[in-house]
Amino acid sequence: MSTVITFMEGTWGRLLRIVLGLVLIYIGLVTMHASAAGIIVAIIGLVPLVMGIWGPCLLGFIFKKK
């Protein structure tokens, strides 16, 4: 698990999280026509987007990376 967290906190991992967040927001708002489920998907997409911009990986907080 430590290797995954280290990768996700690196440059490529941050970029991956940002892209994933943008894709989820796009799917929720555009392809799901901003339905109730689409808005939920878009809100879920905010988590990887914000965490990718901010830097630390959410898994690092959950598993208490040292």
Biopython code that builds the backbone (N, CA, C, O; Angstrom):
import numpy as np
from Bio.PDB.StructureBuilder import StructureBuilder

atoms = [
    (1, "MET", "N", (0.824, -1.190, 0.000)),
    (1, "MET", "CA", (0.000, 0.000, 0.000)),
    (1, "MET", "C", (0.868, 1.253, 0.000)),
    (1, "MET", "O", (0.487, 2.279, -0.564)),
    (2, "SER", "N", (2.016, 1.168, 0.624)),
    (2, "SER", "CA", (2.910, 2.320, 0.708)),
    (2, "SER", "C", (3.372, 2.779, -0.675)),
    (2, "SER", "O", (3.525, 3.976, -0.914)),
    (3, "THR", "N", (3.595, 1.827, -1.585)),
    (3, "THR", "CA", (4.023, 2.169, -2.932)),
    (3, "THR", "C", (2.937, 2.926, -3.673)),
    (3, "THR", "O", (3.230, 3.880, -4.394)),
    (4, "VAL", "N", (1.698, 2.518, -3.509)),
    (4, "VAL", "CA", (0.574, 3.199, -4.159)),
    (4, "VAL", "C", (0.444, 4.628, -3.641)),
    (4, "VAL", "O", (0.248, 5.563, -4.419)),
    (5, "ILE", "N", (0.551, 4.788, -2.347)),
    (5, "ILE", "CA", (0.433, 6.123, -1.749)),
    (5, "ILE", "C", (1.573, 7.012, -2.222)),
    (5, "ILE", "O", (1.357, 8.183, -2.534)),
    (6, "THR", "N", (2.781, 6.470, -2.278)),
    (6, "THR", "CA", (3.929, 7.244, -2.748)),
    (6, "THR", "C", (3.729, 7.681, -4.191)),
    (6, "THR", "O", (4.013, 8.829, -4.532)),
    (7, "PHE", "N", (3.243, 6.777, -5.049)),
    (7, "PHE", "CA", (2.968, 7.130, -6.450)),
    (7, "PHE", "C", (1.892, 8.200, -6.538)),
    (7, "PHE", "O", (2.045, 9.172, -7.278)),
    (8, "MET", "N", (0.808, 8.034, -5.793)),
    (8, "MET", "CA", (-0.309, 8.971, -5.891)),
    (8, "MET", "C", (0.045, 10.363, -5.366)),
    (8, "MET", "O", (-0.590, 11.342, -5.759)),
    (9, "GLU", "N", (1.036, 10.469, -4.496)),
    (9, "GLU", "CA", (1.455, 11.771, -4.006)),
    (9, "GLU", "C", (2.509, 12.403, -4.896)),
    (9, "GLU", "O", (2.867, 13.564, -4.700)),
    (10, "GLY", "N", (3.013, 11.656, -5.877)),
    (10, "GLY", "CA", (3.980, 12.193, -6.831)),
    (10, "GLY", "C", (3.281, 12.991, -7.925)),
    (10, "GLY", "O", (2.059, 13.132, -7.925)),
    (11, "THR", "N", (4.070, 13.503, -8.846)),
    (11, "THR", "CA", (3.554, 14.351, -9.925)),
    (11, "THR", "C", (2.549, 13.613, -10.795)),
    (11, "THR", "O", (1.476, 14.142, -11.086)),
    (12, "TRP", "N", (2.883, 12.399, -11.214)),
    (12, "TRP", "CA", (1.982, 11.644, -12.090)),
    (12, "TRP", "C", (0.714, 11.222, -11.355)),
    (12, "TRP", "O", (-0.364, 11.197, -11.948)),
    (13, "GLY", "N", (0.829, 10.902, -10.107)),
    (13, "GLY", "CA", (-0.348, 10.541, -9.321)),
    (13, "GLY", "C", (-1.281, 11.726, -9.135)),
    (13, "GLY", "O", (-2.500, 11.581, -9.223)),
    (14, "ARG", "N", (-0.715, 12.890, -8.879)),
    (14, "ARG", "CA", (-1.536, 14.099, -8.742)),
    (14, "ARG", "C", (-2.244, 14.405, -10.050)),
    (14, "ARG", "O", (-3.429, 14.739, -10.058)),
    (15, "LEU", "N", (-1.510, 14.288, -11.169)),
    (15, "LEU", "CA", (-2.112, 14.530, -12.474)),
    (15, "LEU", "C", (-3.236, 13.535, -12.746)),
    (15, "LEU", "O", (-4.286, 13.904, -13.272)),
    (16, "LEU", "N", (-3.014, 12.286, -12.389)),
    (16, "LEU", "CA", (-4.032, 11.247, -12.561)),
    (16, "LEU", "C", (-5.289, 11.567, -11.756)),
    (16, "LEU", "O", (-6.403, 11.403, -12.254)),
    (17, "ARG", "N", (-5.115, 12.022, -10.517)),
    (17, "ARG", "CA", (-6.272, 12.367, -9.679)),
    (17, "ARG", "C", (-7.023, 13.569, -10.237)),
    (17, "ARG", "O", (-8.253, 13.599, -10.202)),
    (18, "ILE", "N", (-6.300, 14.556, -10.749)),
    (18, "ILE", "CA", (-6.958, 15.730, -11.330)),
    (18, "ILE", "C", (-7.767, 15.330, -12.558)),
    (18, "ILE", "O", (-8.918, 15.739, -12.711)),
    (19, "VAL", "N", (-7.164, 14.531, -13.431)),
    (19, "VAL", "CA", (-7.875, 14.083, -14.635)),
    (19, "VAL", "C", (-9.088, 13.235, -14.267)),
    (19, "VAL", "O", (-10.158, 13.399, -14.851)),
    (20, "LEU", "N", (-8.928, 12.331, -13.303)),
    (20, "LEU", "CA", (-10.049, 11.498, -12.860)),
    (20, "LEU", "C", (-11.185, 12.362, -12.322)),
    (20, "LEU", "O", (-12.351, 12.118, -12.632)),
    (21, "GLY", "N", (-10.855, 13.361, -11.526)),
    (21, "GLY", "CA", (-11.879, 14.261, -10.997)),
    (21, "GLY", "C", (-12.610, 15.003, -12.102)),
    (21, "GLY", "O", (-13.835, 15.112, -12.074)),
    (22, "LEU", "N", (-11.864, 15.515, -13.079)),
    (22, "LEU", "CA", (-12.493, 16.229, -14.193)),
    (22, "LEU", "C", (-13.376, 15.308, -15.026)),
    (22, "LEU", "O", (-14.448, 15.712, -15.477)),
    (23, "VAL", "N", (-12.930, 14.073, -15.230)),
    (23, "VAL", "CA", (-13.731, 13.104, -15.992)),
    (23, "VAL", "C", (-15.031, 12.794, -15.253)),
    (23, "VAL", "O", (-16.095, 12.749, -15.870)),
    (24, "LEU", "N", (-14.957, 12.582, -13.946)),
    (24, "LEU", "CA", (-16.173, 12.299, -13.177)),
    (24, "LEU", "C", (-17.139, 13.488, -13.201)),
    (24, "LEU", "O", (-18.351, 13.298, -13.302)),
    (25, "ILE", "N", (-16.618, 14.692, -13.110)),
    (25, "ILE", "CA", (-17.478, 15.875, -13.181)),
    (25, "ILE", "C", (-18.127, 15.977, -14.558)),
    (25, "ILE", "O", (-19.316, 16.278, -14.666)),
    (26, "TYR", "N", (-17.353, 15.728, -15.605)),
    (26, "TYR", "CA", (-17.896, 15.766, -16.961)),
    (26, "TYR", "C", (-18.986, 14.711, -17.142)),
    (26, "TYR", "O", (-20.054, 15.002, -17.680)),
    (27, "ILE", "N", (-18.716, 13.498, -16.695)),
    (27, "ILE", "CA", (-19.706, 12.424, -16.828)),
    (27, "ILE", "C", (-20.982, 12.788, -16.076)),
    (27, "ILE", "O", (-22.087, 12.607, -16.589)),
    (28, "GLY", "N", (-20.824, 13.300, -14.862)),
    (28, "GLY", "CA", (-21.996, 13.630, -14.060)),
    (28, "GLY", "C", (-22.832, 14.763, -14.629)),
    (28, "GLY", "O", (-24.062, 14.705, -14.611)),
    (29, "LEU", "N", (-22.166, 15.792, -15.132)),
    (29, "LEU", "CA", (-22.918, 16.965, -15.575)),
    (29, "LEU", "C", (-23.325, 16.918, -17.048)),
    (29, "LEU", "O", (-24.388, 17.420, -17.415)),
    (30, "VAL", "N", (-22.488, 16.319, -17.886)),
    (30, "VAL", "CA", (-22.764, 16.351, -19.320)),
    (30, "VAL", "C", (-23.425, 15.066, -19.810)),
    (30, "VAL", "O", (-24.501, 15.110, -20.408)),
    (31, "THR", "N", (-22.795, 13.933, -19.563)),
    (31, "THR", "CA", (-23.345, 12.704, -20.133)),
    (31, "THR", "C", (-24.555, 12.194, -19.364)),
    (31, "THR", "O", (-25.406, 11.506, -19.928)),
    (32, "MET", "N", (-24.638, 12.530, -18.067)),
    (32, "MET", "CA", (-25.808, 12.118, -17.291)),
    (32, "MET", "C", (-26.839, 13.252, -17.207)),
    (32, "MET", "O", (-27.816, 13.157, -16.464)),
    (33, "HIS", "N", (-26.614, 14.307, -17.964)),
    (33, "HIS", "CA", (-27.532, 15.445, -18.095)),
    (33, "HIS", "C", (-27.900, 16.087, -16.763)),
    (33, "HIS", "O", (-29.032, 16.524, -16.559)),
    (34, "ALA", "N", (-26.942, 16.134, -15.879)),
    (34, "ALA", "CA", (-27.111, 16.789, -14.572)),
    (34, "ALA", "C", (-28.350, 16.288, -13.830)),
    (34, "ALA", "O", (-29.033, 17.059, -13.157)),
    (35, "SER", "N", (-28.631, 14.998, -13.958)),
    (35, "SER", "CA", (-29.715, 14.394, -13.180)),
    (35, "SER", "C", (-29.261, 14.305, -11.731)),
    (35, "SER", "O", (-28.140, 14.697, -11.405)),
    (36, "ALA", "N", (-30.111, 13.799, -10.871)),
    (36, "ALA", "CA", (-29.744, 13.681, -9.459)),
    (36, "ALA", "C", (-28.514, 12.782, -9.298)),
    (36, "ALA", "O", (-27.601, 13.108, -8.539)),
    (37, "ALA", "N", (-28.491, 11.665, -10.002)),
    (37, "ALA", "CA", (-27.335, 10.771, -9.937)),
    (37, "ALA", "C", (-26.106, 11.431, -10.551)),
    (37, "ALA", "O", (-24.991, 11.239, -10.066)),
    (38, "GLY", "N", (-26.301, 12.202, -11.608)),
    (38, "GLY", "CA", (-25.194, 12.903, -12.249)),
    (38, "GLY", "C", (-24.571, 13.942, -11.343)),
    (38, "GLY", "O", (-23.352, 14.114, -11.342)),
    (39, "ILE", "N", (-25.382, 14.632, -10.579)),
    (39, "ILE", "CA", (-24.860, 15.626, -9.641)),
    (39, "ILE", "C", (-24.071, 14.939, -8.533)),
    (39, "ILE", "O", (-23.049, 15.459, -8.084)),
    (40, "ILE", "N", (-24.539, 13.777, -8.092)),
    (40, "ILE", "CA", (-23.806, 13.023, -7.071)),
    (40, "ILE", "C", (-22.447, 12.585, -7.616)),
    (40, "ILE", "O", (-21.436, 12.680, -6.920)),
    (41, "VAL", "N", (-22.424, 12.104, -8.867)),
    (41, "VAL", "CA", (-21.157, 11.705, -9.495)),
    (41, "VAL", "C", (-20.225, 12.906, -9.611)),
    (41, "VAL", "O", (-19.025, 12.782, -9.368)),
    (42, "ALA", "N", (-20.762, 14.067, -9.980)),
    (42, "ALA", "CA", (-19.944, 15.278, -10.101)),
    (42, "ALA", "C", (-19.386, 15.701, -8.742)),
    (42, "ALA", "O", (-18.232, 16.119, -8.653)),
    (43, "ILE", "N", (-20.180, 15.598, -7.703)),
    (43, "ILE", "CA", (-19.706, 15.947, -6.363)),
    (43, "ILE", "C", (-18.611, 14.976, -5.921)),
    (43, "ILE", "O", (-17.621, 15.388, -5.317)),
    (44, "ILE", "N", (-18.787, 13.694, -6.220)),
    (44, "ILE", "CA", (-17.746, 12.706, -5.914)),
    (44, "ILE", "C", (-16.467, 13.041, -6.686)),
    (44, "ILE", "O", (-15.363, 12.844, -6.179)),
    (45, "GLY", "N", (-16.621, 13.548, -7.908)),
    (45, "GLY", "CA", (-15.466, 13.942, -8.721)),
    (45, "GLY", "C", (-14.682, 15.109, -8.138)),
    (45, "GLY", "O", (-13.509, 15.296, -8.462)),
    (46, "LEU", "N", (-15.323, 15.893, -7.283)),
    (46, "LEU", "CA", (-14.613, 17.002, -6.649)),
    (46, "LEU", "C", (-13.529, 16.518, -5.690)),
    (46, "LEU", "O", (-12.518, 17.194, -5.502)),
    (47, "VAL", "N", (-13.735, 15.360, -5.089)),
    (47, "VAL", "CA", (-12.769, 14.848, -4.103)),
    (47, "VAL", "C", (-11.399, 14.600, -4.741)),
    (47, "VAL", "O", (-10.415, 15.164, -4.262)),
    (48, "PRO", "N", (-11.283, 13.781, -5.802)),
    (48, "PRO", "CA", (-9.947, 13.587, -6.379)),
    (48, "PRO", "C", (-9.402, 14.862, -7.021)),
    (48, "PRO", "O", (-8.189, 15.072, -7.041)),
    (49, "LEU", "N", (-10.285, 15.713, -7.544)),
    (49, "LEU", "CA", (-9.828, 16.962, -8.140)),
    (49, "LEU", "C", (-9.177, 17.857, -7.088)),
    (49, "LEU", "O", (-8.060, 18.338, -7.284)),
    (50, "VAL", "N", (-9.861, 18.076, -5.991)),
    (50, "VAL", "CA", (-9.329, 18.940, -4.934)),
    (50, "VAL", "C", (-8.086, 18.327, -4.302)),
    (50, "VAL", "O", (-7.107, 19.031, -4.056)),
    (51, "MET", "N", (-8.115, 17.033, -4.040)),
    (51, "MET", "CA", (-6.961, 16.383, -3.421)),
    (51, "MET", "C", (-5.764, 16.359, -4.377)),
    (51, "MET", "O", (-4.616, 16.426, -3.938)),
    (52, "GLY", "N", (-6.033, 16.263, -5.683)),
    (52, "GLY", "CA", (-4.939, 16.316, -6.656)),
    (52, "GLY", "C", (-4.320, 17.691, -6.739)),
    (52, "GLY", "O", (-3.104, 17.818, -6.884)),
    (53, "ILE", "N", (-5.139, 18.719, -6.649)),
    (53, "ILE", "CA", (-4.622, 20.085, -6.660)),
    (53, "ILE", "C", (-3.883, 20.387, -5.363)),
    (53, "ILE", "O", (-2.822, 21.012, -5.376)),
    (54, "TRP", "N", (-4.444, 19.942, -4.252)),
    (54, "TRP", "CA", (-3.865, 20.215, -2.943)),
    (54, "TRP", "C", (-2.554, 19.460, -2.755)),
    (54, "TRP", "O", (-1.586, 20.025, -2.245)),
    (55, "GLY", "N", (-2.508, 18.198, -3.157)),
    (55, "GLY", "CA", (-1.268, 17.447, -3.081)),
    (55, "GLY", "C", (-1.350, 16.121, -2.380)),
    (55, "GLY", "O", (-1.132, 15.092, -3.020)),
    (56, "PRO", "N", (-1.657, 16.082, -1.081)),
    (56, "PRO", "CA", (-1.649, 14.800, -0.375)),
    (56, "PRO", "C", (-2.731, 13.850, -0.899)),
    (56, "PRO", "O", (-3.801, 14.271, -1.337)),
    (57, "CYS", "N", (-2.417, 12.578, -0.838)),
    (57, "CYS", "CA", (-3.374, 11.565, -1.267)),
    (57, "CYS", "C", (-4.301, 11.228, -0.097)),
    (57, "CYS", "O", (-3.849, 11.107, 1.041)),
    (58, "LEU", "N", (-5.569, 11.081, -0.373)),
    (58, "LEU", "CA", (-6.542, 10.759, 0.656)),
    (58, "LEU", "C", (-6.214, 9.420, 1.323)),
    (58, "LEU", "O", (-6.463, 9.244, 2.515)),
    (59, "LEU", "N", (-5.662, 8.491, 0.566)),
    (59, "LEU", "CA", (-5.271, 7.198, 1.143)),
    (59, "LEU", "C", (-4.192, 7.368, 2.208)),
    (59, "LEU", "O", (-4.131, 6.601, 3.169)),
    (60, "GLY", "N", (-3.345, 8.374, 2.032)),
    (60, "GLY", "CA", (-2.315, 8.639, 3.024)),
    (60, "GLY", "C", (-2.914, 9.040, 4.365)),
    (60, "GLY", "O", (-2.395, 8.671, 5.418)),
    (61, "PHE", "N", (-4.014, 9.802, 4.323)),
    (61, "PHE", "CA", (-4.691, 10.179, 5.553)),
    (61, "PHE", "C", (-5.411, 8.987, 6.177)),
    (61, "PHE", "O", (-5.412, 8.823, 7.397)),
    (62, "ILE", "N", (-6.017, 8.163, 5.340)),
    (62, "ILE", "CA", (-6.787, 7.021, 5.836)),
    (62, "ILE", "C", (-5.867, 5.976, 6.472)),
    (62, "ILE", "O", (-6.163, 5.457, 7.549)),
    (63, "PHE", "N", (-4.756, 5.670, 5.806)),
    (63, "PHE", "CA", (-3.857, 4.628, 6.301)),
    (63, "PHE", "C", (-2.683, 5.173, 7.107)),
    (63, "PHE", "O", (-1.751, 4.431, 7.417)),
    (64, "LYS", "N", (-2.714, 6.449, 7.446)),
    (64, "LYS", "CA", (-1.710, 7.082, 8.309)),
    (64, "LYS", "C", (-0.285, 6.832, 7.809)),
    (64, "LYS", "O", (0.544, 6.262, 8.519)),
    (65, "LYS", "N", (-0.016, 7.271, 6.571)),
    (65, "LYS", "CA", (1.328, 7.126, 6.012)),
    (65, "LYS", "C", (2.318, 7.910, 6.872)),
    (65, "LYS", "O", (2.044, 9.038, 7.282)),
    (66, "LYS", "N", (3.463, 7.303, 7.137)),
    (66, "LYS", "CA", (4.477, 7.951, 7.975)),
    (66, "LYS", "C", (5.576, 8.540, 7.145)),
    (66, "LYS", "O", (6.514, 9.124, 7.688)),
]
sb = StructureBuilder()
sb.init_structure("model")
sb.init_model(0)
sb.init_chain("A")
sb.init_seg("    ")
for serial, (resi, resn, name, xyz) in enumerate(atoms, 1):
    if name == "N":
        sb.init_residue(resn, " ", resi, " ")
    sb.init_atom(name, np.array(xyz, "f"), 0.0, 1.0, " ", f" {name:<3s}", serial, name[0])
structure = sb.get_structure()
